[in-house]
C-alpha cells in the first residue's frame, strides 16, 4: 500500500520510483523510533508544529500559518510510516517540550 504522501509525490514528479526513494530516505533518517535522537527530533518537531494545541482566537493569517506547520509535520509522519504507539510516545515528548509554553510564538 502506498501512503498518501508518496502518492502525492508520485503525481507531482510524474514518477513511481522517485517518491518511494524519498520515502525511504525519510524513514532511514527519522523512522527508527527506538533511536533516542529520532524521538527527540520528532517530539520537538511535534511541539514546534503546534500539533497538540488547538487554534484559539487569533487572526486568520496566524491560523493558516499554524495549519501549514501541522501539515508539514503530518507529511513527515506519513513519509516515515509512524505507528500509533509511536505517536503516543511522541505526544508525551512533545507535551514535555511544551511545558510552561503559553503559545506557539515561543518557538520562532
C-alpha positions, 0 to 999 in steps of 0.5 A: 500500500502506498501512503498518501504522501508518496502518492502525492509525490508520485503525481507531482514528479510524474514518477513511481520510483522517485517518491518511494526513494524519498520515502525511504530516505525519510524513514532511514533518517527519522523512522527508527523510533527506538533511536533516542535522537529520532524521538527527540527530533520528532517530539520537538518537531511535534511541539514546534508544529503546534500539533497538540494545541488547538487554534484559539482566537487569533487572526486568520493569517496566524491560523493558516500559518499554524495549519501549514506547520501541522501539515508539514509535520503530518507529511513527515509522519506519513513519509516515515510510516509512524505507528500509533504507539509511536505517536503516543510516545511522541505526544508525551515528548512533545507535551514535555517540550511544551511545558510552561509554553503559553503559545506557539510564538515561543518557538520562532 
